[in-house]
């Protein structure tokens, strides 16, 4: 397996409040992206703490996994531990009381992958057959789209598009969605913060990953595209390739 990661502050924000991590244990690779929120410093603290605690908890379980169902349970339990850590830190200082973070993660072997998310950071499955968003955004506009009150295109420009309905930190009992996926040699998994998908379309992501050059430079090309559109938010991406 090959994995690439990249994070950038973008062209508008003064601080990068995204975090990511890659961990390998035996035949498994664990990857996670978090997008923090909560004012000056708070978002950065929340995302970095969540990434650290989540990966530590997952790594302790990777060596004894026997399949994807155990991986899904381990990921959900690790999200819970990360959420508890963020909440404890928030309780220590008034500066951090409103902080929180999204989370999207993958644990992958060569035969399968499990994806997990809280919030609106996304996971995609990409191959020569196309691109498919695996995770579901936990956001106000996604709920409106599912009810038929907004089209997907209208949701991209809605004034409430950044309001999420789940996050680590604010929710005492955070609910994690998990998805099991069969993937094959030559397939890709992309984890990303909303700073990418708010500026670059799914079809553009597919083109850059599959058709427009080597995987080694794919994340640079996607970041360039985002910056051409103004990159108003932090942009973070993790690309996993099954080889």
ZAKETOR-698793 format. One record per residue (C-alpha): residue number from 1; x, z, y; residue in three letters; chain. Coordinates in Angstrom, 1 decimal, decimal comma, m for minus. Layout:
N
{NUM {X Z Y} 'ALA' 'A'},
...
# end
This chain:
243
{1 {0,0 0,0 0,0} 'UNK' 'A'},
{2 {1,1 m0,7 3,5} 'UNK' 'A'},
{3 {m0,1 1,2 6,6} 'UNK' 'A'},
{4 {0,4 0,6 10,3} 'UNK' 'A'},
{5 {m0,7 2,8 13,2} 'UNK' 'A'},
{6 {m0,8 2,5 16,9} 'UNK' 'A'},
{7 {m2,3 4,5 19,8} 'UNK' 'A'},
{8 {m2,2 3,7 23,6} 'UNK' 'A'},
{9 {m3,6 5,4 26,7} 'UNK' 'A'},
{10 {m5,2 2,1 27,9} 'UNK' 'A'},
{11 {m5,3 0,9 31,5} 'UNK' 'A'},
{12 {m7,6 3,5 33,2} 'UNK' 'A'},
{13 {m7,2 6,9 31,6} 'UNK' 'A'},
{14 {m4,4 9,2 32,7} 'UNK' 'A'},
{15 {m4,0 10,9 29,3} 'UNK' 'A'},
{16 {m4,2 9,8 25,7} 'UNK' 'A'},
{17 {m6,7 12,1 24,0} 'UNK' 'A'},
{18 {m6,6 10,1 20,7} 'UNK' 'A'},
{19 {m4,5 11,2 17,7} 'UNK' 'A'},
{20 {m3,8 9,8 14,2} 'UNK' 'A'},
{21 {m1,9 10,6 11,1} 'UNK' 'A'},
{22 {m0,8 8,9 7,8} 'UNK' 'A'},
{23 {0,1 10,9 4,7} 'UNK' 'A'},
{24 {1,1 9,8 1,2} 'UNK' 'A'},
{25 {0,9 12,0 m1,9} 'UNK' 'A'},
{26 {1,5 10,4 m5,3} 'UNK' 'A'},
{27 {m0,5 7,2 m5,6} 'UNK' 'A'},
{28 {m2,9 8,2 m2,7} 'UNK' 'A'},
{29 {m2,7 7,4 1,0} 'UNK' 'A'},
{30 {m4,6 9,5 3,5} 'UNK' 'A'},
{31 {m5,2 8,3 7,0} 'UNK' 'A'},
{32 {m7,2 9,8 9,9} 'UNK' 'A'},
{33 {m8,0 8,9 13,5} 'UNK' 'A'},
{34 {m9,6 11,4 16,0} 'UNK' 'A'},
{35 {m10,9 10,7 19,5} 'UNK' 'A'},
{36 {m10,9 13,8 21,6} 'UNK' 'A'},
{37 {m13,3 14,8 24,4} 'UNK' 'A'},
{38 {m13,7 17,8 26,7} 'UNK' 'A'},
{39 {m12,0 17,4 30,1} 'UNK' 'A'},
{40 {m8,3 17,8 31,0} 'UNK' 'A'},
{41 {m6,2 18,8 28,0} 'UNK' 'A'},
{42 {m9,3 19,7 25,9} 'UNK' 'A'},
{43 {m9,7 16,4 24,2} 'UNK' 'A'},
{44 {m6,0 16,1 23,4} 'UNK' 'A'},
{45 {m5,9 19,6 21,9} 'UNK' 'A'},
{46 {m9,0 19,0 19,9} 'UNK' 'A'},
{47 {m8,0 15,7 18,4} 'UNK' 'A'},
{48 {m4,4 16,7 17,6} 'UNK' 'A'},
{49 {m5,5 20,0 16,0} 'UNK' 'A'},
{50 {m8,2 18,2 14,0} 'UNK' 'A'},
{51 {m5,8 15,6 12,7} 'UNK' 'A'},
{52 {m3,2 18,3 11,8} 'UNK' 'A'},
{53 {m5,6 20,6 10,0} 'UNK' 'A'},
{54 {m7,5 17,8 8,2} 'UNK' 'A'},
{55 {m4,4 16,2 6,8} 'UNK' 'A'},
{56 {m3,0 19,5 5,7} 'UNK' 'A'},
{57 {m6,2 20,3 3,8} 'UNK' 'A'},
{58 {m6,5 16,9 2,2} 'UNK' 'A'},
{59 {m2,8 16,8 1,2} 'UNK' 'A'},
{60 {m3,3 20,0 m0,7} 'UNK' 'A'},
{61 {m5,9 18,3 m2,9} 'UNK' 'A'},
{62 {m4,5 14,8 m3,3} 'UNK' 'A'},
{63 {m2,2 15,7 m6,1} 'UNK' 'A'},
{64 {m5,0 16,8 m8,4} 'UNK' 'A'},
{65 {m7,6 14,1 m7,7} 'UNK' 'A'},
{66 {m9,2 12,3 m10,6} 'UNK' 'A'},
{67 {m11,4 9,9 m8,8} 'UNK' 'A'},
{68 {m13,3 8,9 m5,7} 'UNK' 'A'},
{69 {m16,1 11,5 m6,0} 'UNK' 'A'},
{70 {m13,5 14,3 m5,9} 'UNK' 'A'},
{71 {m11,8 12,6 m3,0} 'UNK' 'A'},
{72 {m15,1 12,5 m1,0} 'UNK' 'A'},
{73 {m15,7 16,2 m1,7} 'UNK' 'A'},
{74 {m12,1 17,0 m0,6} 'UNK' 'A'},
{75 {m12,5 15,0 2,6} 'UNK' 'A'},
{76 {m15,7 16,8 3,5} 'UNK' 'A'},
{77 {m14,2 20,2 2,9} 'UNK' 'A'},
{78 {m11,2 19,2 4,9} 'UNK' 'A'},
{79 {m13,4 18,1 7,9} 'UNK' 'A'},
{80 {m15,1 21,5 7,7} 'UNK' 'A'},
{81 {m11,7 23,3 7,9} 'UNK' 'A'},
{82 {m10,6 21,1 10,8} 'UNK' 'A'},
{83 {m13,9 21,8 12,6} 'UNK' 'A'},
{84 {m13,4 25,6 12,2} 'UNK' 'A'},
{85 {m9,9 25,3 13,6} 'UNK' 'A'},
{86 {m11,2 23,4 16,7} 'UNK' 'A'},
{87 {m13,9 25,9 17,3} 'UNK' 'A'},
{88 {m11,5 28,9 17,0} 'UNK' 'A'},
{89 {m9,2 27,3 19,5} 'UNK' 'A'},
{90 {m12,1 26,6 21,9} 'UNK' 'A'},
{91 {m13,2 30,2 21,7} 'UNK' 'A'},
{92 {m9,8 31,4 22,8} 'UNK' 'A'},
{93 {m9,8 29,9 26,3} 'UNK' 'A'},
{94 {m12,5 28,9 28,9} 'UNK' 'A'},
{95 {m10,4 25,7 29,4} 'UNK' 'A'},
{96 {m11,2 24,5 26,0} 'UNK' 'A'},
{97 {m14,9 25,6 25,6} 'UNK' 'A'},
{98 {m16,3 22,1 25,9} 'UNK' 'A'},
{99 {m13,7 20,4 23,8} 'UNK' 'A'},
{100 {m14,5 18,4 20,6} 'UNK' 'A'},
{101 {m13,4 15,3 18,7} 'UNK' 'A'},
{102 {m14,7 12,5 16,6} 'UNK' 'A'},
{103 {m13,0 11,8 13,2} 'UNK' 'A'},
{104 {m12,8 8,8 10,9} 'UNK' 'A'},
{105 {m10,6 9,0 7,8} 'UNK' 'A'},
{106 {m9,7 7,2 4,5} 'UNK' 'A'},
{107 {m8,3 8,3 1,2} 'UNK' 'A'},
{108 {m7,2 5,3 m0,8} 'UNK' 'A'},
{109 {m5,8 4,4 m4,2} 'UNK' 'A'},
{110 {m5,1 0,8 m5,3} 'UNK' 'A'},
{111 {m8,6 0,6 m6,9} 'UNK' 'A'},
{112 {m10,8 2,5 m4,5} 'UNK' 'A'},
{113 {m11,1 4,1 m1,1} 'UNK' 'A'},
{114 {m13,3 6,8 0,3} 'UNK' 'A'},
{115 {m14,1 6,7 4,0} 'UNK' 'A'},
{116 {m15,5 9,6 6,1} 'UNK' 'A'},
{117 {m16,7 9,9 9,7} 'UNK' 'A'},
{118 {m18,1 12,2 12,3} 'UNK' 'A'},
{119 {m19,0 10,6 15,6} 'UNK' 'A'},
{120 {m18,4 7,0 16,7} 'UNK' 'A'},
{121 {m14,9 6,3 15,6} 'UNK' 'A'},
{122 {m15,2 3,5 12,9} 'UNK' 'A'},
{123 {m14,0 2,3 9,6} 'UNK' 'A'},
{124 {m14,1 m1,4 8,6} 'UNK' 'A'},
{125 {m13,4 m3,2 5,3} 'UNK' 'A'},
{126 {m11,8 m6,6 6,0} 'UNK' 'A'},
{127 {m10,8 m9,5 3,7} 'UNK' 'A'},
{128 {m11,0 m13,3 3,6} 'UNK' 'A'},
{129 {m14,8 m12,9 2,9} 'UNK' 'A'},
{130 {m15,4 m11,3 6,3} 'UNK' 'A'},
{131 {m15,5 m8,0 8,1} 'UNK' 'A'},
{132 {m17,9 m5,1 7,4} 'UNK' 'A'},
{133 {m18,4 m1,9 9,3} 'UNK' 'A'},
{134 {m18,6 0,8 6,6} 'UNK' 'A'},
{135 {m19,3 3,9 8,8} 'UNK' 'A'},
{136 {m22,3 4,4 10,9} 'UNK' 'A'},
{137 {m21,9 5,6 14,5} 'UNK' 'A'},
{138 {m23,3 9,0 15,2} 'UNK' 'A'},
{139 {m24,4 8,1 18,7} 'UNK' 'A'},
{140 {m27,5 8,0 20,9} 'UNK' 'A'},
{141 {m27,4 4,2 21,2} 'UNK' 'A'},
{142 {m27,0 3,7 17,4} 'UNK' 'A'},
{143 {m30,2 5,8 16,9} 'UNK' 'A'},
{144 {m32,0 3,5 19,4} 'UNK' 'A'},
{145 {m30,8 0,4 17,6} 'UNK' 'A'},
{146 {m32,0 1,8 14,3} 'UNK' 'A'},
{147 {m35,4 2,5 15,8} 'UNK' 'A'},
{148 {m35,6 m1,0 17,2} 'UNK' 'A'},
{149 {m35,5 0,1 20,8} 'UNK' 'A'},
{150 {m32,2 m1,7 21,5} 'UNK' 'A'},
{151 {m30,5 m4,7 20,1} 'UNK' 'A'},
{152 {m26,9 m4,4 19,0} 'UNK' 'A'},
{153 {m25,9 m6,5 22,0} 'UNK' 'A'},
{154 {m27,8 m4,3 24,4} 'UNK' 'A'},
{155 {m26,2 m1,2 22,9} 'UNK' 'A'},
{156 {m22,7 m2,5 23,8} 'UNK' 'A'},
{157 {m23,6 m2,2 27,5} 'UNK' 'A'},
{158 {m26,0 0,7 27,5} 'UNK' 'A'},
{159 {m25,2 3,5 30,0} 'UNK' 'A'},
{160 {m25,5 6,1 27,3} 'UNK' 'A'},
{161 {m23,3 4,3 24,8} 'UNK' 'A'},
{162 {m20,6 7,0 24,9} 'UNK' 'A'},
{163 {m23,0 9,9 24,1} 'UNK' 'A'},
{164 {m22,4 11,0 20,5} 'UNK' 'A'},
{165 {m24,7 13,1 18,3} 'UNK' 'A'},
{166 {m22,0 14,6 16,0} 'UNK' 'A'},
{167 {m18,5 15,9 16,7} 'UNK' 'A'},
{168 {m16,0 18,4 15,5} 'UNK' 'A'},
{169 {m16,0 21,4 17,8} 'UNK' 'A'},
{170 {m19,6 21,6 19,3} 'UNK' 'A'},
{171 {m21,3 21,7 15,8} 'UNK' 'A'},
{172 {m20,8 24,9 13,8} 'UNK' 'A'},
{173 {m21,9 23,2 10,6} 'UNK' 'A'},
{174 {m20,5 19,7 11,0} 'UNK' 'A'},
{175 {m22,1 17,1 8,7} 'UNK' 'A'},
{176 {m19,7 14,5 7,4} 'UNK' 'A'},
{177 {m20,8 11,1 6,0} 'UNK' 'A'},
{178 {m18,7 9,7 3,2} 'UNK' 'A'},
{179 {m18,6 6,2 1,7} 'UNK' 'A'},
{180 {m17,0 5,0 m1,6} 'UNK' 'A'},
{181 {m15,5 1,5 m1,6} 'UNK' 'A'},
{182 {m14,0 m0,7 m4,2} 'UNK' 'A'},
{183 {m11,1 m2,7 m2,6} 'UNK' 'A'},
{184 {m8,7 m5,3 m4,0} 'UNK' 'A'},
{185 {m5,3 m6,6 m3,5} 'UNK' 'A'},
{186 {m5,1 m8,4 m0,1} 'UNK' 'A'},
{187 {m8,0 m6,3 1,4} 'UNK' 'A'},
{188 {m7,6 m4,2 4,6} 'UNK' 'A'},
{189 {m9,2 m1,0 5,9} 'UNK' 'A'},
{190 {m9,2 m0,5 9,7} 'UNK' 'A'},
{191 {m9,8 2,9 11,2} 'UNK' 'A'},
{192 {m10,2 2,9 15,0} 'UNK' 'A'},
{193 {m11,5 4,8 18,0} 'UNK' 'A'},
{194 {m14,2 3,3 20,2} 'UNK' 'A'},
{195 {m11,7 2,2 22,7} 'UNK' 'A'},
{196 {m11,0 m0,8 20,5} 'UNK' 'A'},
{197 {m14,5 m1,8 19,5} 'UNK' 'A'},
{198 {m15,9 m1,4 23,1} 'UNK' 'A'},
{199 {m13,5 m4,2 24,2} 'UNK' 'A'},
{200 {m12,8 m6,3 21,1} 'UNK' 'A'},
{201 {m15,6 m7,9 18,9} 'UNK' 'A'},
{202 {m15,8 m7,6 15,1} 'UNK' 'A'},
{203 {m15,1 m11,3 14,7} 'UNK' 'A'},
{204 {m12,0 m11,0 16,9} 'UNK' 'A'},
{205 {m10,8 m8,2 14,8} 'UNK' 'A'},
{206 {m11,3 m10,3 11,6} 'UNK' 'A'},
{207 {m9,4 m13,2 13,2} 'UNK' 'A'},
{208 {m6,4 m11,1 14,1} 'UNK' 'A'},
{209 {m6,2 m9,3 10,8} 'UNK' 'A'},
{210 {m6,7 m12,3 8,5} 'UNK' 'A'},
{211 {m5,9 m15,5 10,3} 'UNK' 'A'},
{212 {m3,7 m15,1 13,4} 'UNK' 'A'},
{213 {m0,3 m13,9 12,1} 'UNK' 'A'},
{214 {1,4 m11,3 10,0} 'UNK' 'A'},
{215 {m0,2 m7,8 9,5} 'UNK' 'A'},
{216 {2,9 m6,2 11,0} 'UNK' 'A'},
{217 {2,0 m7,4 14,5} 'UNK' 'A'},
{218 {m1,8 m7,3 14,1} 'UNK' 'A'},
{219 {m2,3 m4,0 16,0} 'UNK' 'A'},
{220 {m0,1 m5,2 18,9} 'UNK' 'A'},
{221 {m2,3 m8,3 19,2} 'UNK' 'A'},
{222 {m5,5 m6,2 19,1} 'UNK' 'A'},
{223 {m4,2 m3,9 21,8} 'UNK' 'A'},
{224 {m3,2 m6,9 23,9} 'UNK' 'A'},
{225 {m6,8 m8,2 23,6} 'UNK' 'A'},
{226 {m8,2 m4,8 24,6} 'UNK' 'A'},
{227 {m5,9 m4,7 27,7} 'UNK' 'A'},
{228 {m7,0 m8,2 28,7} 'UNK' 'A'},
{229 {m10,5 m6,7 28,9} 'UNK' 'A'},
{230 {m9,4 m3,8 31,0} 'UNK' 'A'},
{231 {m8,8 m1,1 28,2} 'UNK' 'A'},
{232 {m10,9 1,5 30,1} 'UNK' 'A'},
{233 {m10,4 4,0 27,2} 'UNK' 'A'},
{234 {m7,6 5,1 24,9} 'UNK' 'A'},
{235 {m7,2 2,7 22,0} 'UNK' 'A'},
{236 {m6,1 3,9 18,5} 'UNK' 'A'},
{237 {m5,9 1,9 15,3} 'UNK' 'A'},
{238 {m4,8 2,5 11,7} 'UNK' 'A'},
{239 {m4,6 m0,6 9,4} 'UNK' 'A'},
{240 {m4,3 m0,1 5,6} 'UNK' 'A'},
{241 {m3,4 m3,1 3,3} 'UNK' 'A'},
{242 {m3,9 m3,1 m0,4} 'UNK' 'A'},
{243 {m0,8 m4,8 m1,9} 'UNK' 'A'},
# end
